[in-house]
């Protein structure tokens, strides 16, 4: 598999064949965990050796960081996590790029990294000899989130090809949306979005993507609704802050009970989290059986375990 020993920085980096292999192994891990409460016995101990993965997170994270740790520990890997930058040398003024260079110089087997948009750091990870997994880089991409989202669609809907995926919300600032657009299209899904003018995407990838001005029309079209968090921390740009109020957003773009009434019965709702309750999705929506937000979180552990195992070239008993 071409992913062995390679970085995973973008959804563009991965072939459909590799995605399917990752999904097949993720399903195996999930089933095995459900029936036996462990997956480490599927991993050949010789291939596991004393492999160590490092996590470098200079932006906040709950799901991504914890699920990479969970995935690694479930496989039997060792984990070193640098995630509290207040006690790292970044506190003394060291840059994230130099932090990455120094951790790489310790020769871990994989670096899982999250940081804000920064050309120098992106250069470091692009040229790294040690495989780097992008765990969310600025507004750029978050490809493992897209993998687990696609896996959840497959798991809940039985297919990805032909699915109508509606992305709602702050598309402009969302690395999750960018990675999903590339990955889900590659897998044959149709993508559309619904967003206020302030949050509409500007990069070329989105130029030919269908846009619904009206939330209710969009919901009627979709088989999968993917909400996105309003990325407040990314709204203070060169052009100043964004004037749109939460109340104005909610009025036209929140998915609530009224929208669910005309959403298909076997459709699903996704959100990468954290959800601003009552803003992107109402509490009612979050408790609807079509809402798969916590399934995404569970799947994230097994999809990431599968990706780590392939990247490290671990031998896994597939049956
Ligand atoms: C997303 C992220 O960090 O990009 N969260 C996640 O990884 N599950 C989405 C977000 O923060 O809004």
Boltz pocket constraint, residues with backbone or C-beta under 6 A from the ligand:
constraints:
  - pocket:
      binder: B
      contacts: [[A, 60], [A, 63], [A, 64], [A, 135], [A, 136], [A, 138], [A, 142], [A, 145], [A, 175], [A, 176], [A, 228], [A, 229], [A, 230], [A, 231], [A, 272], [A, 273], [A, 274]]
      max_distance: 6.0
